[in-house]
Every structure is written in C-alpha cells, then in structure tokens.
Amino acid sequence: MTKILHVDSSPLGTASVTRQLTASIVEALVKADPAATVVTRDVAANPPAHLDGELLPVLKLGVVDGLSERQREELALTNVLLDEFLAADVVVVGAPMYNFSVPTQLKAWIDRLAQAGRTFRYTEKGPEGLAGGKRVIVASGRGGVYSTNPALAGLDHQEAYLRSVFGFFGITDVTFIRAEGVSMGPEAKDKALAAATKEIESLMAAA
C-alpha cells in the first residue's frame, strides 16, 4: 500500500495551475494503486510560521527548557510535518515559481523538514541524507519559459532549490512536471497544461 503525501503551496485556489497538476498526479497514483492512502497538507491555507527569533532556538538549536506556549505548539507542528513526510512513499509537491524561487509558505514547510537527526545528519565525511528511498514528484508552474531558454536558466532558483534540498535529504528520485509560460496568454497556458498532462500520463505509464 503506497503512502502519498500531497502538498500544495499556491494561494490561488481553483485558479492555481500547480493545484490542478498535483490533483491529477495524485489521482493517477491512486488509480495505479487503489489501496494507496493520501495525506493532504495545504501550506498556503495553513502556513507554518517562519523561523523567527522565538522559534529558531527551539526548532533548529534544540532548546527544550522553559518553552513558551507558542514554542511548544510550533515544536509539536514540526514533529507532525516531519512524521507526515518521513512516512510517505511518494511526496507530490505543488510548487509555483514566485520571483524565481518558491512561495514563502513552501520554504517554511521545508525549513521544518530540515532537521538534523531526522532528515539529514553530519558525519566526518560531510552531510548525509536520512530520508532516502522515497519518490518526490513536483508540479512546477511558471509564468515564463525557463527550462529551454539558456538566457533565463540562471534565474531558476525554484526547481534548482527543490532538487538540491530533497537531494540533501537523501532523495534521488525527484521528477518535475512543468507547466511553463502560463502567463504568456491563454493559448500558451492551454498548451502548457496539455503538455504537463501528457507528461503525467507518460510518467504513470512508465511506473
């Protein structure tokens, strides 16, 4: 039985391209494995707090004494997010490109996952990922076209970041389903969605 974690980060609701794509990916995964279970995490609707001066010592430096109510609540949430992520066999992430990177809500979720001793550890030979063995499928939405345009490729701090951070966690099976050029007019958007849908079909056929 496949355990699927479905993560959305776009605040656009039904107008979101990445939400449309993640829904299609999860639907295809469940169709391939009807016994699969799905846990949904909407980090746009319920964003984890960013790491401020009150939370950083607790969530990153291991301070556990004399915690405030907020610190205890956020530590508990961090453990829930970690448990969801580590328990999943497949993680489906909706990641629109905002200003050449990812939404801050998605970054905040990743900041909670990056926990020494849980998703990675440091060794004498350097960092080692502890969350390998799972599959990550990223639905990437972009207003422009970056993957085939060398002049714009250097501006991509979205997919490059996600590939790097999941790799840091030890995950090597990372696939990107792209819908590019969605802000370049209705025809370009329809073409991008059609291409992404075809990619999803091909991905599932090859699974």
N, CA and C atoms as a LAMMPS dump frame, in Angstrom:
ITEM: TIMESTEP
0
ITEM: NUMBER OF ATOMS
621
ITEM: BOX BOUNDS ff ff ff
-5.0000000000000000e+02 5.0000000000000000e+02
-5.0000000000000000e+02 5.0000000000000000e+02
-5.0000000000000000e+02 5.0000000000000000e+02
ITEM: ATOMS id mol type element x y z
1 1 1 N 0.844 -1.197 0
2 1 2 C 0 0 0
3 1 3 C 0.88 1.248 0
4 2 1 N 0.719 2.07 -0.997
5 2 2 C 1.517 3.281 -1.138
6 2 3 C 0.973 4.393 -0.247
7 3 1 N 1.879 5.059 0.467
8 3 2 C 1.508 6.218 1.278
9 3 3 C 1.916 7.478 0.533
10 4 1 N 0.922 8.307 0.221
11 4 2 C 1.145 9.513 -0.58
12 4 3 C 0.954 10.741 0.293
13 5 1 N 1.908 11.666 0.24
14 5 2 C 1.762 12.97 0.869
15 5 3 C 1.565 13.997 -0.234
16 6 1 N 0.436 14.692 -0.189
17 6 2 C 0.054 15.664 -1.221
18 6 3 C 0.181 17.06 -0.621
19 7 1 N 1.145 17.826 -1.125
20 7 2 C 1.427 19.156 -0.578
21 7 3 C 1.14 20.225 -1.63
22 8 1 N 0.282 21.192 -1.279
23 8 2 C 0.022 22.332 -2.158
24 8 3 C 0.503 23.605 -1.484
25 9 1 N 1.003 24.546 -2.291
26 9 2 C 1.526 25.785 -1.709
27 9 3 C 1.02 27.048 -2.399
28 10 1 N 0.229 26.907 -3.453
29 10 2 C -0.298 28.088 -4.135
30 10 3 C -1.515 28.636 -3.393
31 11 1 N -1.578 29.956 -3.188
32 11 2 C -2.745 30.554 -2.536
33 11 3 C -3.893 30.866 -3.5
34 12 1 N -3.778 30.434 -4.756
35 12 2 C -4.759 30.83 -5.776
36 12 3 C -5.987 29.936 -5.844
37 13 1 N -6.061 28.907 -5.025
38 13 2 C -7.242 28.051 -5.01
39 13 3 C -7.492 27.379 -6.346
40 14 1 N -8.724 27.422 -6.8
41 14 2 C -9.092 26.742 -8.038
42 14 3 C -8.442 27.364 -9.276
43 15 1 N -7.891 28.577 -9.134
44 15 2 C -7.209 29.223 -10.263
45 15 3 C -5.754 28.78 -10.378
46 16 1 N -5.309 27.959 -9.458
47 16 2 C -3.906 27.553 -9.423
48 16 3 C -3.601 26.455 -10.426
49 17 1 N -2.572 26.661 -11.209
50 17 2 C -2.096 25.652 -12.153
51 17 3 C -1.479 24.471 -11.412
52 18 1 N -0.67 24.757 -10.392
53 18 2 C 0.005 23.656 -9.693
54 18 3 C -0.982 22.801 -8.908
55 19 1 N -2.033 23.403 -8.389
56 19 2 C -3.049 22.606 -7.683
57 19 3 C -3.76 21.663 -8.66
58 20 1 N -4.015 22.165 -9.852
59 20 2 C -4.637 21.315 -10.871
60 20 3 C -3.727 20.133 -11.2
61 21 1 N -2.438 20.405 -11.309
62 21 2 C -1.498 19.347 -11.667
63 21 3 C -1.294 18.347 -10.525
64 22 1 N -1.169 18.833 -9.295
65 22 2 C -0.975 17.888 -8.185
66 22 3 C -2.194 16.99 -8.025
67 23 1 N -3.386 17.551 -8.233
68 23 2 C -4.602 16.739 -8.144
69 23 3 C -4.589 15.634 -9.194
70 24 1 N -4.139 15.963 -10.411
71 24 2 C -4.069 14.975 -11.485
72 24 3 C -3.028 13.899 -11.171
73 25 1 N -1.893 14.32 -10.613
74 25 2 C -0.839 13.357 -10.272
75 25 3 C -1.313 12.402 -9.192
76 26 1 N -1.914 12.936 -8.15
77 26 2 C -2.401 12.087 -7.057
78 26 3 C -3.501 11.152 -7.548
79 27 1 N -4.389 11.671 -8.391
80 27 2 C -5.447 10.834 -8.965
81 27 3 C -4.854 9.663 -9.744
82 28 1 N -3.816 9.944 -10.522
83 28 2 C -3.158 8.892 -11.312
84 28 3 C -2.463 7.878 -10.412
85 29 1 N -1.846 8.35 -9.331
86 29 2 C -1.168 7.443 -8.402
87 29 3 C -2.166 6.519 -7.708
88 30 1 N -3.291 7.075 -7.316
89 30 2 C -4.317 6.265 -6.648
90 30 3 C -4.955 5.287 -7.623
91 31 1 N -5.104 5.716 -8.861
92 31 2 C -5.642 4.807 -9.882
93 31 3 C -4.714 3.618 -10.086
94 32 1 N -3.396 3.896 -10.032
95 32 2 C -2.419 2.824 -10.202
96 32 3 C -2.359 1.914 -8.978
97 33 1 N -2.676 2.462 -7.806
98 33 2 C -2.677 1.69 -6.559
99 33 3 C -3.905 2.082 -5.749
100 34 1 N -5.049 1.438 -6.011
101 34 2 C -6.298 1.803 -5.329
102 34 3 C -6.224 1.692 -3.811
103 35 1 N -5.272 0.936 -3.304
104 35 2 C -5.132 0.798 -1.848
105 35 3 C -4.3 1.92 -1.237
106 36 1 N -3.813 2.828 -2.067
107 36 2 C -2.957 3.911 -1.58
108 36 3 C -3.714 4.81 -0.608
109 37 1 N -2.991 5.343 0.356
110 37 2 C -3.557 6.326 1.274
111 37 3 C -2.957 7.691 0.96
112 38 1 N -3.764 8.73 1.154
113 38 2 C -3.323 10.084 0.816
114 38 3 C -3.485 11.001 2.03
115 39 1 N -2.407 11.664 2.396
116 39 2 C -2.438 12.716 3.411
117 39 3 C -2.229 14.039 2.691
118 40 1 N -3.123 14.994 2.925
119 40 2 C -3.054 16.291 2.244
120 40 3 C -2.555 17.362 3.196
121 41 1 N -1.614 18.148 2.729
122 41 2 C -1.076 19.251 3.524
123 41 3 C -1.102 20.51 2.662
124 42 1 N -1.944 21.472 3.036
125 42 2 C -2.072 22.727 2.293
126 42 3 C -1.316 23.81 3.058
127 43 1 N -0.1 24.087 2.628
128 43 2 C 0.727 25.044 3.366
129 43 3 C 0.411 26.494 3.003
130 44 1 N -0.482 26.687 2.032
131 44 2 C -0.957 28.038 1.735
132 44 3 C -2.12 28.381 2.657
133 45 1 N -3.034 27.429 2.836
134 45 2 C -4.186 27.648 3.709
135 45 3 C -3.776 27.668 5.178
136 46 1 N -2.796 26.824 5.526
137 46 2 C -2.313 26.741 6.908
138 46 3 C -0.782 26.776 6.9
139 47 1 N -0.217 27.953 6.669
140 47 2 C 1.24 28.039 6.536
141 47 3 C 1.968 27.883 7.867
142 48 1 N 3.035 27.094 7.887
143 48 2 C 3.866 27.052 9.086
144 48 3 C 4.508 28.425 9.307
145 49 1 N 4.673 28.794 10.549
146 49 2 C 5.309 30.074 10.85
147 49 3 C 6.766 30.056 10.387
148 50 1 N 7.256 31.193 9.975
149 50 2 C 8.655 31.296 9.594
150 50 3 C 9.54 31.248 10.84
151 51 1 N 10.801 30.932 10.638
152 51 2 C 11.733 30.785 11.753
153 51 3 C 12.187 32.16 12.237
154 52 1 N 11.513 32.65 13.273
155 52 2 C 11.885 33.942 13.845
156 52 3 C 12.754 33.736 15.078
157 53 1 N 13.042 34.795 15.772
158 53 2 C 13.923 34.717 16.922
159 53 3 C 13.397 33.86 18.05
160 54 1 N 12.068 33.728 18.144
161 54 2 C 11.476 32.908 19.199
162 54 3 C 11.512 31.427 18.839
163 55 1 N 11.349 31.119 17.563
164 55 2 C 11.232 29.721 17.15
165 55 3 C 12.558 29.078 16.779
166 56 1 N 13.478 29.848 16.256
167 56 2 C 14.734 29.273 15.771
168 56 3 C 15.486 28.477 16.846
169 57 1 N 15.619 28.982 18.075
170 57 2 C 16.358 28.201 19.076
171 57 3 C 15.722 26.844 19.369
172 58 1 N 14.398 26.786 19.284
173 58 2 C 13.682 25.547 19.601
174 58 3 C 13.692 24.585 18.427
175 59 1 N 13.421 25.101 17.236
176 59 2 C 13.239 24.238 16.068
177 59 3 C 14.547 23.878 15.376
178 60 1 N 15.604 24.628 15.658
179 60 2 C 16.872 24.345 14.974
180 60 3 C 18.039 24.098 15.92
181 61 1 N 17.988 24.676 17.125
182 61 2 C 19.132 24.581 18.025
183 61 3 C 18.902 23.636 19.196
184 62 1 N 17.697 23.044 19.252
185 62 2 C 17.444 22.006 20.248
186 62 3 C 17.121 22.487 21.646
187 63 1 N 16.782 23.762 21.813
188 63 2 C 16.396 24.257 23.136
189 63 3 C 15.048 23.652 23.522
190 64 1 N 14.959 23.036 24.704
191 64 2 C 13.716 22.36 25.108
192 64 3 C 13.223 22.798 26.484
193 65 1 N 13.985 23.611 27.193
194 65 2 C 13.604 24.023 28.55
195 65 3 C 12.95 25.399 28.546
196 66 1 N 11.944 25.539 29.402
197 66 2 C 11.299 26.832 29.588
198 66 3 C 10.606 27.366 28.36
199 67 1 N 9.976 26.481 27.602
200 67 2 C 9.355 26.898 26.339
201 67 3 C 8.054 27.651 26.587
202 68 1 N 7.791 28.632 25.724
203 68 2 C 6.509 29.332 25.751
204 68 3 C 5.448 28.452 25.111
205 69 1 N 4.2 28.853 25.276
206 69 2 C 3.109 28.081 24.667
207 69 3 C 3.275 28.029 23.15
208 70 1 N 3.648 29.159 22.548
209 70 2 C 3.835 29.183 21.093
210 70 3 C 4.973 28.258 20.68
211 71 1 N 6.057 28.266 21.413
212 71 2 C 7.176 27.395 21.087
213 71 3 C 6.782 25.925 21.171
214 72 1 N 6.01 25.561 22.196
215 72 2 C 5.565 24.162 22.329
216 72 3 C 4.657 23.774 21.181
217 73 1 N 3.757 24.672 20.798
218 73 2 C 2.824 24.387 19.699
219 73 3 C 3.577 24.223 18.382
220 74 1 N 4.535 25.099 18.13
221 74 2 C 5.273 25.035 16.86
222 74 3 C 6.206 23.826 16.824
223 75 1 N 6.748 23.423 17.957
224 75 2 C 7.564 22.212 18.007
225 75 3 C 6.703 20.988 17.716
226 76 1 N 5.49 20.979 18.269
227 76 2 C 4.571 19.87 18.003
228 76 3 C 4.199 19.823 16.527
229 77 1 N 3.94 20.989 15.927
230 77 2 C 3.615 21.039 14.5
231 77 3 C 4.789 20.542 13.666
232 78 1 N 5.999 20.927 14.032
233 78 2 C 7.182 20.475 13.305
234 78 3 C 7.266 18.955 13.307
235 79 1 N 6.998 18.348 14.436
236 79 2 C 7.05 16.883 14.524
237 79 3 C 5.965 16.237 13.677
238 80 1 N 4.792 16.86 13.609
239 80 2 C 3.717 16.342 12.757
240 80 3 C 4.139 16.406 11.286
241 81 1 N 4.685 17.545 10.875
242 81 2 C 5.117 17.711 9.484
243 81 3 C 6.222 16.717 9.132
244 82 1 N 7.154 16.532 10.038
245 82 2 C 8.233 15.567 9.817
246 82 3 C 7.694 14.153 9.702
247 83 1 N 6.8 13.789 10.598
248 83 2 C 6.238 12.428 10.581
249 83 3 C 5.485 12.174 9.28
250 84 1 N 4.713 13.162 8.813
251 84 2 C 3.996 13.019 7.545
252 84 3 C 4.969 12.769 6.402
253 85 1 N 6.014 13.567 6.368
254 85 2 C 6.989 13.492 5.283
255 85 3 C 7.75 12.17 5.313
256 86 1 N 8.226 11.785 6.471
257 86 2 C 9.039 10.571 6.576
258 86 3 C 8.22 9.308 6.344
259 87 1 N 6.935 9.357 6.661
260 87 2 C 6.076 8.175 6.487
261 87 3 C 5.684 7.946 5.034
262 88 1 N 5.802 8.98 4.192
263 88 2 C 5.321 8.892 2.811
264 88 3 C 6.285 8.109 1.927
265 89 1 N 5.695 7.312 1.041
266 89 2 C 6.467 6.653 -0.021
267 89 3 C 6.631 7.581 -1.213
268 90 1 N 5.584 8.368 -1.473
269 90 2 C 5.586 9.326 -2.578
270 90 3 C 5.126 10.678 -2.043
271 91 1 N 5.88 11.724 -2.356
272 91 2 C 5.52 13.078 -1.961
273 91 3 C 5.243 13.873 -3.236
274 92 1 N 4.034 14.399 -3.348
275 92 2 C 3.636 15.204 -4.504
276 92 3 C 3.57 16.653 -4.04
277 93 1 N 4.383 17.504 -4.661
278 93 2 C 4.512 18.891 -4.206
279 93 3 C 4.106 19.856 -5.313
280 94 1 N 3.172 20.726 -5.014
281 94 2 C 2.823 21.798 -5.939
282 94 3 C 3.689 23.004 -5.65
283 95 1 N 4.504 23.422 -6.631
284 95 2 C 5.482 24.485 -6.409
285 95 3 C 5.446 25.515 -7.524
286 96 1 N 4.633 26.557 -7.401
287 96 2 C 4.698 27.635 -8.39
288 96 3 C 5.981 28.432 -8.224
289 97 1 N 6.438 29.022 -9.31
290 97 2 C 7.605 29.904 -9.231
291 97 3 C 7.138 31.308 -8.884
292 98 1 N 7.63 31.82 -7.772
293 98 2 C 7.366 33.197 -7.368
294 98 3 C 8.705 33.934 -7.318
295 99 1 N 8.848 34.94 -8.175
296 99 2 C 10.073 35.744 -8.17
297 99 3 C 11.32 34.873 -8.252
298 100 1 N 11.265 33.896 -9.161
299 100 2 C 12.377 32.997 -9.478
300 100 3 C 12.643 31.939 -8.413
301 101 1 N 11.812 31.872 -7.392
302 101 2 C 12.002 30.875 -6.333
303 101 3 C 10.656 30.253 -5.986
304 102 1 N 10.517 29.73 -4.773
305 102 2 C 9.285 29.07 -4.351
306 102 3 C 8.5 29.989 -3.416
307 103 1 N 7.212 29.744 -3.229
308 103 2 C 6.438 30.546 -2.274
309 103 3 C 7.034 30.447 -0.865
310 104 1 N 6.915 31.519 -0.108
311 104 2 C 7.479 31.509 1.244
312 104 3 C 6.836 30.432 2.115
313 105 1 N 5.57 30.119 1.84
314 105 2 C 4.904 29.084 2.625
315 105 3 C 5.554 27.722 2.41
316 106 1 N 5.945 27.458 1.167
317 106 2 C 6.609 26.191 0.869
318 106 3 C 7.996 26.161 1.498
319 107 1 N 8.685 27.294 1.451
320 107 2 C 10.001 27.381 2.095
321 107 3 C 9.872 27.138 3.6
322 108 1 N 8.829 27.68 4.217
323 108 2 C 8.623 27.49 5.653
324 108 3 C 8.399 26.016 5.98
325 109 1 N 7.664 25.313 5.1
326 109 2 C 7.442 23.862 5.287
327 109 3 C 8.768 23.115 5.199
328 110 1 N 9.574 23.461 4.213
329 110 2 C 10.866 22.793 4.043
330 110 3 C 11.781 23.085 5.232
331 111 1 N 11.73 24.311 5.748
332 111 2 C 12.539 24.65 6.916
333 111 3 C 12.186 23.757 8.109
334 112 1 N 10.922 23.353 8.216
335 112 2 C 10.52 22.457 9.311
336 112 3 C 11.034 21.041 9.07
337 113 1 N 11.148 20.651 7.804
338 113 2 C 11.607 19.29 7.49
339 113 3 C 13.108 19.134 7.671
340 114 1 N 13.837 20.21 7.495
341 114 2 C 15.304 20.141 7.552
342 114 3 C 15.759 20.07 9.002
343 115 1 N 15.706 18.863 9.563
344 115 2 C 16.041 18.652 10.969
345 115 3 C 17.172 17.64 11.088
346 116 1 N 18.284 18.089 11.667
347 116 2 C 19.411 17.187 11.883
348 116 3 C 18.978 16.007 12.742
349 117 1 N 19.343 14.811 12.295
350 117 2 C 18.963 13.599 13.001
351 117 3 C 17.66 12.998 12.514
352 118 1 N 16.909 13.741 11.721
353 118 2 C 15.639 13.228 11.181
354 118 3 C 15.701 13.084 9.666
355 119 1 N 16.037 14.165 8.971
356 119 2 C 16.121 14.102 7.507
357 119 3 C 17.559 14.156 6.994
358 120 1 N 18.493 14.531 7.865
359 120 2 C 19.91 14.522 7.49
360 120 3 C 20.749 14.463 8.756
361 121 1 N 22.016 14.192 8.588
362 121 2 C 22.963 14.248 9.697
363 121 3 C 24.328 14.62 9.145
364 122 1 N 25.161 15.159 10.01
365 122 2 C 26.529 15.474 9.63
366 122 3 C 27.459 14.368 10.105
367 123 1 N 28.345 13.946 9.232
368 123 2 C 29.306 12.902 9.552
369 123 3 C 30.719 13.442 9.313
370 124 1 N 31.714 12.6 9.592
371 124 2 C 33.103 13.001 9.354
372 124 3 C 33.358 13.308 7.881
373 125 1 N 32.53 12.706 7.017
374 125 2 C 32.693 12.905 5.582
375 125 3 C 31.748 13.972 5.024
376 126 1 N 31.007 14.624 5.906
377 126 2 C 30.079 15.644 5.46
378 126 3 C 28.629 15.245 5.706
379 127 1 N 27.682 16.001 5.169
380 127 2 C 26.268 15.718 5.41
381 127 3 C 25.807 14.436 4.727
382 128 1 N 24.866 13.762 5.372
383 128 2 C 24.291 12.532 4.833
384 128 3 C 22.772 12.6 4.952
385 129 1 N 22.064 12.368 3.846
386 129 2 C 20.61 12.378 3.878
387 129 3 C 20.059 11.139 4.559
388 130 1 N 18.971 11.325 5.308
389 130 2 C 18.361 10.224 6.051
390 130 3 C 16.955 9.881 5.566
391 131 1 N 16.495 10.582 4.54
392 131 2 C 15.106 10.402 4.094
393 131 3 C 15.025 9.771 2.711
394 132 1 N 16.057 9.022 2.334
395 132 2 C 16.055 8.392 1.012
396 132 3 C 15.041 7.277 0.904
397 133 1 N 14.911 6.76 -0.322
398 133 2 C 14.003 5.643 -0.544
399 133 3 C 12.594 6.054 -0.893
400 134 1 N 12.331 7.355 -0.937
401 134 2 C 11 7.806 -1.331
402 134 3 C 11.085 8.528 -2.681
403 135 1 N 9.94 8.746 -3.248
404 135 2 C 9.838 9.394 -4.554
405 135 3 C 9.182 10.754 -4.384
406 136 1 N 9.726 11.76 -5.037
407 136 2 C 9.137 13.1 -4.997
408 136 3 C 8.748 13.503 -6.415
409 137 1 N 7.519 13.949 -6.567
410 137 2 C 7.037 14.458 -7.854
411 137 3 C 6.604 15.904 -7.634
412 138 1 N 7.253 16.816 -8.326
413 138 2 C 6.982 18.243 -8.163
414 138 3 C 6.196 18.757 -9.366
415 139 1 N 5.044 19.36 -9.098
416 139 2 C 4.285 20.058 -10.141
417 139 3 C 4.759 21.503 -10.138
418 140 1 N 5.467 21.873 -11.184
419 140 2 C 6.121 23.177 -11.259
420 140 3 C 5.359 24.087 -12.21
421 141 1 N 4.893 25.214 -11.681
422 141 2 C 4.18 26.183 -12.509
423 141 3 C 5.01 27.437 -12.698
424 142 1 N 5.112 27.917 -13.946
425 142 2 C 5.966 29.067 -14.247
426 142 3 C 5.282 30.002 -15.23
427 143 1 N 5.338 31.292 -14.935
428 143 2 C 4.742 32.258 -15.845
429 143 3 C 5.489 32.352 -17.154
430 144 1 N 6.813 32.21 -17.109
431 144 2 C 7.644 32.239 -18.302
432 144 3 C 8.186 30.866 -18.632
433 145 1 N 9.073 30.825 -19.608
434 145 2 C 9.68 29.562 -20.029
435 145 3 C 11.169 29.61 -19.677
436 146 1 N 11.57 28.706 -18.807
437 146 2 C 12.937 28.724 -18.286
438 146 3 C 13.742 27.484 -18.677
439 147 1 N 13.101 26.344 -18.766
440 147 2 C 13.839 25.089 -18.938
441 147 3 C 14.515 24.98 -20.301
442 148 1 N 13.976 25.655 -21.297
443 148 2 C 14.537 25.547 -22.65
444 148 3 C 15.155 26.859 -23.13
445 149 1 N 15.242 27.824 -22.226
446 149 2 C 15.773 29.135 -22.598
447 149 3 C 17.064 29.397 -21.818
448 150 1 N 18.228 29.215 -22.455
449 150 2 C 19.501 29.393 -21.751
450 150 3 C 19.655 30.776 -21.116
451 151 1 N 19.04 31.773 -21.711
452 151 2 C 19.159 33.129 -21.191
453 151 3 C 18.443 33.289 -19.85
454 152 1 N 17.439 32.449 -19.601
455 152 2 C 16.661 32.537 -18.365
456 152 3 C 16.989 31.43 -17.369
457 153 1 N 17.736 30.443 -17.794
458 153 2 C 18.007 29.288 -16.933
459 153 3 C 18.68 29.695 -15.625
460 154 1 N 19.523 30.729 -15.682
461 154 2 C 20.219 31.171 -14.48
462 154 3 C 19.309 31.815 -13.457
463 155 1 N 18.077 32.144 -13.86
464 155 2 C 17.119 32.746 -12.935
465 155 3 C 16.299 31.693 -12.185
466 156 1 N 16.471 30.436 -12.539
467 156 2 C 15.693 29.368 -11.92
468 156 3 C 16.279 28.987 -10.568
469 157 1 N 15.716 29.591 -9.521
470 157 2 C 16.081 29.21 -8.155
471 157 3 C 14.917 28.464 -7.502
472 158 1 N 14.025 27.984 -8.327
473 158 2 C 12.849 27.236 -7.873
474 158 3 C 13.136 25.742 -7.95
475 159 1 N 13.222 25.223 -9.157
476 159 2 C 13.48 23.791 -9.312
477 159 3 C 14.876 23.429 -8.815
478 160 1 N 15.851 24.307 -9.052
479 160 2 C 17.214 24.034 -8.597
480 160 3 C 17.252 23.897 -7.077
481 161 1 N 16.531 24.766 -6.389
482 161 2 C 16.478 24.706 -4.922
483 161 3 C 15.82 23.421 -4.455
484 162 1 N 14.678 23.082 -5.04
485 162 2 C 13.951 21.892 -4.61
486 162 3 C 14.761 20.624 -4.86
487 163 1 N 15.399 20.549 -6.012
488 163 2 C 16.224 19.376 -6.3
489 163 3 C 17.38 19.273 -5.291
490 164 1 N 17.962 20.424 -4.953
491 164 2 C 19.085 20.436 -4.011
492 164 3 C 18.648 20.028 -2.608
493 165 1 N 17.53 20.582 -2.145
494 165 2 C 17.131 20.304 -0.763
495 165 3 C 16.654 18.866 -0.594
496 166 1 N 15.915 18.348 -1.578
497 166 2 C 15.495 16.951 -1.478
498 166 3 C 16.7 16.023 -1.607
499 167 1 N 17.654 16.404 -2.442
500 167 2 C 18.884 15.636 -2.54
501 167 3 C 19.655 15.65 -1.225
502 168 1 N 19.65 16.782 -0.539
503 168 2 C 20.302 16.9 0.76
504 168 3 C 19.665 15.951 1.768
505 169 1 N 18.357 15.725 1.611
506 169 2 C 17.643 14.786 2.488
507 169 3 C 17.893 13.331 2.085
508 170 1 N 18.628 13.119 0.992
509 170 2 C 18.931 11.768 0.544
510 170 3 C 17.996 11.227 -0.506
511 171 1 N 17.14 12.08 -1.053
512 171 2 C 16.146 11.65 -2.043
513 171 3 C 16.692 11.907 -3.441
514 172 1 N 16.86 10.862 -4.198
515 172 2 C 17.413 10.977 -5.549
516 172 3 C 16.352 10.835 -6.634
517 173 1 N 15.206 10.293 -6.288
518 173 2 C 14.122 10.092 -7.259
519 173 3 C 13.194 11.304 -7.23
520 174 1 N 13.583 12.342 -7.945
521 174 2 C 12.814 13.591 -7.981
522 174 3 C 12.44 13.895 -9.428
523 175 1 N 11.156 14.017 -9.687
524 175 2 C 10.648 14.291 -11.037
525 175 3 C 9.903 15.618 -11.046
526 176 1 N 10.12 16.418 -12.082
527 176 2 C 9.413 17.681 -12.24
528 176 3 C 8.439 17.592 -13.41
529 177 1 N 7.189 17.922 -13.136
530 177 2 C 6.169 18.058 -14.18
531 177 3 C 5.935 19.553 -14.351
532 178 1 N 6.339 20.089 -15.478
533 178 2 C 6.317 21.539 -15.666
534 178 3 C 5.129 22.012 -16.507
535 179 1 N 4.571 23.141 -16.068
536 179 2 C 3.659 23.919 -16.909
537 179 3 C 4.303 25.296 -17.016
538 180 1 N 4.953 25.554 -18.144
539 180 2 C 5.699 26.796 -18.326
540 180 3 C 4.985 27.737 -19.295
541 181 1 N 5.2 29.022 -19.096
542 181 2 C 4.623 30.022 -19.981
543 181 3 C 3.153 30.291 -19.714
544 182 1 N 2.676 29.979 -18.492
545 182 2 C 1.236 30.101 -18.217
546 182 3 C 0.779 31.557 -18.127
547 183 1 N 1.718 32.506 -18.057
548 183 2 C 1.346 33.933 -18.028
549 183 3 C 1.528 34.603 -19.387
550 184 1 N 1.779 33.783 -20.413
551 184 2 C 2.071 34.333 -21.733
552 184 3 C 0.855 34.275 -22.661
553 185 1 N -0.322 34.319 -22.062
554 185 2 C -1.549 34.317 -22.841
555 185 3 C -2.313 33.015 -22.718
556 186 1 N -3.643 33.047 -22.985
557 186 2 C -4.492 31.86 -22.842
558 186 3 C -4.038 30.67 -23.67
559 187 1 N -3.611 30.937 -24.896
560 187 2 C -3.185 29.838 -25.767
561 187 3 C -1.932 29.157 -25.201
562 188 1 N -0.986 29.956 -24.73
563 188 2 C 0.243 29.406 -24.153
564 188 3 C -0.067 28.614 -22.881
565 189 1 N -0.999 29.114 -22.088
566 189 2 C -1.372 28.419 -20.857
567 189 3 C -2.011 27.071 -21.167
568 190 1 N -2.936 27.063 -22.12
569 190 2 C -3.59 25.8 -22.502
570 190 3 C -2.566 24.802 -23.034
571 191 1 N -1.636 25.291 -23.816
572 191 2 C -0.592 24.424 -24.373
573 191 3 C 0.287 23.854 -23.258
574 192 1 N 0.618 24.692 -22.273
575 192 2 C 1.459 24.25 -21.16
576 192 3 C 0.752 23.19 -20.323
577 193 1 N -0.525 23.391 -20.071
578 193 2 C -1.288 22.429 -19.278
579 193 3 C -1.445 21.105 -20.031
580 194 1 N -1.655 21.192 -21.33
581 194 2 C -1.788 19.98 -22.139
582 194 3 C -0.477 19.19 -22.13
583 195 1 N 0.641 19.902 -22.227
584 195 2 C 1.955 19.238 -22.213
585 195 3 C 2.22 18.597 -20.852
586 196 1 N 1.85 19.294 -19.782
587 196 2 C 2.054 18.753 -18.439
588 196 3 C 1.172 17.528 -18.205
589 197 1 N -0.047 17.587 -18.697
590 197 2 C -0.963 16.443 -18.558
591 197 3 C -0.413 15.228 -19.292
592 198 1 N 0.157 15.462 -20.451
593 198 2 C 0.762 14.365 -21.217
594 198 3 C 1.945 13.779 -20.467
595 199 1 N 2.721 14.651 -19.81
596 199 2 C 3.852 14.175 -19.017
597 199 3 C 3.396 13.29 -17.859
598 200 1 N 2.301 13.684 -17.228
599 200 2 C 1.753 12.893 -16.119
600 200 3 C 1.328 11.519 -16.623
601 201 1 N 0.67 11.484 -17.762
602 201 2 C 0.244 10.206 -18.344
603 201 3 C 1.44 9.325 -18.662
604 202 1 N 2.471 9.935 -19.232
605 202 2 C 3.684 9.164 -19.573
606 202 3 C 4.382 8.658 -18.323
607 203 1 N 4.398 9.501 -17.293
608 203 2 C 5.055 9.128 -16.042
609 203 3 C 4.375 7.927 -15.409
610 204 1 N 3.065 7.953 -15.404
611 204 2 C 2.322 6.85 -14.8
612 204 3 C 2.443 5.579 -15.64
613 205 1 N 2.51 5.75 -16.963
614 205 2 C 2.629 4.594 -17.839
615 205 3 C 3.968 3.888 -17.648
616 206 1 N 4.989 4.677 -17.283
617 206 2 C 6.328 4.124 -17.11
618 206 3 C 6.53 3.556 -15.711
619 207 1 N 5.613 3.836 -14.818
620 207 2 C 5.787 3.41 -13.413
621 207 3 C 5.613 1.894 -13.276
